[in-house]
Amino acid sequence: MTAHFLGIDVGGTTIKTISVSADGKVLGTYREATSDRVEDQIKKIGLKQCQLDPEIVGIGLLAPGLVDTSRGQLVYSANLGLRNLDWKAHLEESTGVPVRLDHDGRAAGLAEGILGAARGADSFVVIPIGTGISASITLEGKAWPGHTFGSGELGHTPIFPGGDPCSCGQNGCLEVYASAEGIRRQYRRRSGREATADQIEELLDTDLIAREVWDQATYALALACTHLTLIVDPQRIIFAGGLSRAGDRLLVPVQEQLTGLLKWRQPPELALSTLDARAGQWGAAILGAQAAGSTCYQNWQLNS
């Protein structure tokens, strides 16, 4: 029997899955919109995938928010509006397959360190930007979850104190201005028109409001990177998630503003994920292998 691993990446708007063989070959991917009954949805997706592929021997499950990996619990997720759920146990019960639950940002960082743009750096931060914003902090080759498993909640840093309200209950949080969803909402509030973050990026040369919203987003990200640099001093900061597809439209202004904010020292290297929006899915697949007690992922290659 050949071992296969399933990764389930739960986001605020979309649940994405990936199934990978022991030699790192992608066997299939799947996505569907996140419902308001997300726990039942996850169990159904996991059970269906395991029924379709009986060779799945481990599942990696990702969630945004505070994740207690040792107990397999989603402690709190502002983006999903959920608290204190035993996701690991419930998914294991429905599928009969061992599950490893972790934070979406930390899993993206795990994948970048093994397969992507963080290779060769032993101190780095990966910032996935999608519906929300999270971060994975790796120090001396080890992910740092934090005392309360909350180290990755960069999106809920009050970047503009007293600013617009966030779903977490605070005001002025980073993801209100710089996540894909935040950019969409800022543009709608200012222009009265609907547009996705990708569409807003395409309007930068012709739409003044789009430019203002984008500039605010990149400045907010530069501020967050400044704080990370001065507190953690990483060798490299990597942008992942859907918004990283903007490429230099994202990277160049953040780099320029970060350099301007750090007056007395050199900024860390900034890079774009080589895994693109797949960083979380690959991280989930790696966690699936770990759940099964396998280290085969150490030999996986990005082009597999």
C-alpha positions in Angstrom: 0.0 0.0 0.0 1.3 3.4 -1.0 0.9 6.2 1.6 -1.0 9.3 0.6 -1.5 12.4 2.7 -4.4 14.9 2.7 -4.1 18.6 3.5 -7.1 20.7 4.4 -6.6 24.5 4.5 -9.6 26.3 6.0 -9.8 29.9 5.2 -12.4 32.6 5.8 -13.9 32.3 2.3 -12.5 29.1 0.9 -11.6 25.6 2.0 -8.8 24.1 -0.1 -7.5 20.6 -0.1 -4.5 18.8 -1.6 -3.6 15.1 -1.7 0.0 14.2 -2.1 1.8 10.9 -2.4 4.8 9.8 -0.3 7.2 10.9 -3.1 5.7 14.4 -3.2 3.5 14.0 -6.3 0.2 16.0 -6.3 -2.6 13.6 -6.7 -5.4 16.1 -6.7 -6.8 19.4 -5.4 -10.2 20.6 -4.4 -11.9 23.7 -3.2 -15.3 25.0 -2.0 -16.6 28.1 -0.4 -16.5 28.1 3.4 -20.0 27.7 4.9 -21.4 28.9 8.2 -21.3 25.3 9.4 -17.6 24.9 8.8 -17.0 22.1 11.3 -19.5 19.8 9.7 -18.2 20.9 6.3 -14.6 19.9 7.3 -15.8 16.5 8.5 -17.7 15.9 5.2 -14.8 16.9 3.1 -12.3 14.8 5.0 -14.6 11.7 4.9 -15.3 12.1 1.2 -11.6 12.4 0.3 -10.7 9.4 2.4 -13.5 7.3 0.8 -12.3 8.3 -2.6 -8.7 7.5 -1.7 -8.3 4.7 0.9 -4.5 5.1 0.8 -4.7 8.4 2.8 -2.9 7.7 6.1 -2.6 11.2 7.5 -4.4 14.5 7.4 -3.1 18.0 8.0 -5.7 20.5 9.0 -5.2 24.3 9.1 -7.2 27.0 10.7 -6.9 30.8 11.0 -6.7 32.1 14.6 -5.4 30.7 17.9 -4.7 27.0 17.5 -3.6 24.8 20.4 -1.6 22.2 18.5 -0.9 20.1 21.6 -4.6 19.6 22.3 -5.8 19.8 18.7 -8.2 22.7 19.4 -9.2 25.8 17.6 -9.2 28.2 20.5 -10.5 31.3 18.7 -10.8 32.4 15.1 -12.1 36.0 14.4 -12.4 35.3 10.7 -14.6 32.2 11.3 -16.4 33.5 14.4 -15.6 30.3 16.3 -14.2 29.4 19.7 -13.0 26.3 21.6 -13.6 23.5 19.1 -11.9 20.1 19.1 -11.3 20.0 15.4 -8.6 17.3 15.5 -10.6 14.8 17.5 -13.8 15.4 15.5 -12.0 14.9 12.1 -10.2 11.8 13.4 -13.5 10.4 14.6 -15.2 10.9 11.2 -12.4 9.6 9.0 -10.5 7.1 11.2 -7.2 8.7 10.1 -4.7 10.5 12.3 -4.9 14.3 12.1 -2.5 17.1 12.9 -4.0 20.6 13.4 -2.0 23.8 13.2 -2.2 27.5 12.4 -2.5 28.4 8.7 0.4 30.9 8.8 2.8 28.5 10.7 2.0 25.8 8.2 2.7 28.1 5.3 6.0 28.9 7.0 6.8 25.2 7.4 6.2 24.7 3.6 8.3 27.7 2.6 11.2 26.5 4.8 11.2 23.1 3.2 10.1 23.7 -0.3 10.0 27.5 -1.0 11.5 30.9 -0.6 12.7 30.5 3.0 15.2 27.7 2.1 18.6 28.6 3.3 17.5 31.0 6.0 17.3 29.8 9.6 15.4 32.9 10.8 12.5 34.1 8.7 8.9 35.3 8.8 6.3 34.2 6.3 3.2 36.4 5.9 0.3 34.8 4.0 -2.1 37.5 2.8 -5.6 36.3 1.9 -9.0 36.9 3.4 -7.0 37.7 6.6 -3.3 38.1 7.4 -1.2 35.8 9.6 2.5 35.2 10.1 4.8 32.3 10.7 7.9 33.1 12.8 10.8 30.7 12.5 13.8 31.3 14.8 16.9 29.2 14.6 15.1 26.7 12.4 12.1 26.2 14.8 8.6 27.7 14.4 7.6 29.8 17.4 3.9 29.3 18.3 4.0 31.6 21.3 3.0 31.1 24.9 -0.7 31.1 24.1 -0.3 29.8 20.5 -1.0 33.3 19.3 2.3 34.3 17.7 0.9 34.3 14.1 -1.9 36.8 14.6 -0.1 39.7 12.8 -3.4 40.6 11.0 -4.8 41.7 14.4 -2.0 44.1 15.2 -3.5 47.6 15.6 -1.5 49.2 12.9 -3.6 52.4 12.8 -4.9 52.8 16.4 -8.4 54.1 16.5 -9.0 53.2 12.9 -11.7 51.1 11.2 -13.3 48.3 13.2 -12.1 44.7 12.8 -14.0 41.5 13.2 -11.9 40.7 16.2 -13.4 43.6 18.1 -10.4 45.9 17.9 -9.9 48.9 15.7 -7.3 49.7 13.1 -6.0 46.1 12.6 -3.5 45.4 9.8 -5.9 43.1 7.9 -8.6 45.8 7.9 -6.4 47.7 5.4 -4.0 45.2 3.8 -5.7 41.8 3.5 -7.4 41.0 0.2 -10.8 41.3 1.9 -9.7 44.5 3.6 -8.6 46.1 0.4 -11.9 45.2 -1.2 -13.9 46.7 1.6 -11.7 49.9 1.7 -12.3 50.4 -2.1 -16.0 49.8 -1.8 -16.3 52.2 1.1 -14.5 55.0 -0.8 -15.7 54.4 -4.3 -19.2 52.8 -3.8 -18.1 50.2 -6.3 -17.3 46.5 -5.9 -14.0 45.1 -7.0 -11.7 42.2 -5.8 -8.2 42.9 -4.7 -6.9 41.5 -8.0 -9.1 43.8 -9.9 -8.1 46.8 -7.8 -4.4 46.0 -8.5 -5.3 46.1 -12.3 -6.8 49.6 -11.8 -3.7 51.1 -10.1 -2.7 53.2 -13.2 -6.1 54.5 -14.0 -8.1 54.8 -10.8 -7.1 57.2 -8.1 -9.1 55.6 -5.4 -7.6 52.2 -6.2 -4.1 53.7 -5.9 -4.9 55.3 -2.6 -6.3 52.1 -1.1 -3.3 50.1 -2.4 -0.8 52.7 -1.1 -2.5 52.5 2.3 -2.2 48.7 2.2 1.5 48.6 1.3 2.3 51.2 3.9 0.4 49.2 6.6 2.4 46.1 5.6 5.7 48.1 5.7 4.8 49.3 9.3 4.1 45.7 10.3 7.4 44.5 8.8 9.2 47.4 10.6 7.8 46.1 13.9 8.8 42.6 13.1 12.3 43.6 12.1 13.0 45.6 15.3 11.5 42.9 17.6 12.5 39.6 15.9 15.3 40.6 13.5 14.6 38.0 10.8 17.0 37.3 8.0 14.1 37.2 5.5 10.4 38.2 5.3 8.3 36.4 2.7 4.9 37.3 1.4 2.6 34.4 0.6 -1.1 33.9 -0.1 -3.2 35.1 -2.9 -2.1 38.8 -2.7 1.5 37.8 -3.3 0.5 37.2 -6.9 0.7 41.0 -7.3 4.5 40.5 -7.5 6.5 43.7 -7.7 3.3 45.8 -7.3 3.3 44.6 -3.7 7.0 43.9 -3.0 8.6 47.1 -4.4 6.5 49.7 -2.5 6.7 47.7 0.8 10.5 47.4 0.3 10.8 51.1 -0.3 8.6 52.1 2.6 10.3 49.6 5.0 13.7 51.0 4.0 12.4 54.5 4.7 11.0 53.6 8.1 14.2 51.9 9.3 16.5 54.9 9.5 19.4 53.4 11.3 19.7 49.8 10.1 19.4 47.7 7.0 16.0 46.0 6.4 15.8 42.2 6.1 15.5 40.6 2.7 11.9 40.7 1.3 10.8 38.0 -1.1 7.7 36.5 -2.7 6.6 33.0 -2.0 7.7 30.5 -4.6 4.6 28.4 -3.5 2.2 31.3 -4.2 -1.2 30.7 -2.7 -0.3 27.0 -2.4 1.9 27.6 0.7 -0.9 26.7 3.1 -1.9 23.6 1.1 1.6 22.3 1.0 2.0 23.0 4.7 -1.1 21.0 5.4 0.2 18.1 3.3 3.4 18.2 5.3 1.4 18.1 8.5 -0.5 15.1 7.1 2.7 13.3 6.6 3.8 14.2 10.2 0.4 13.0 11.5 1.2 9.6 9.9 4.7 9.6 11.5 6.4 10.0 8.1 9.4 12.2 7.2 9.1 11.6 3.5 8.3 15.3 2.9 12.0 16.2 3.5 12.7 14.8 0.0 9.8 16.5 -1.7 10.5 19.0 -4.6 8.4 22.0 -5.6 8.2 20.8 -9.2 6.9 17.4 -8.3 
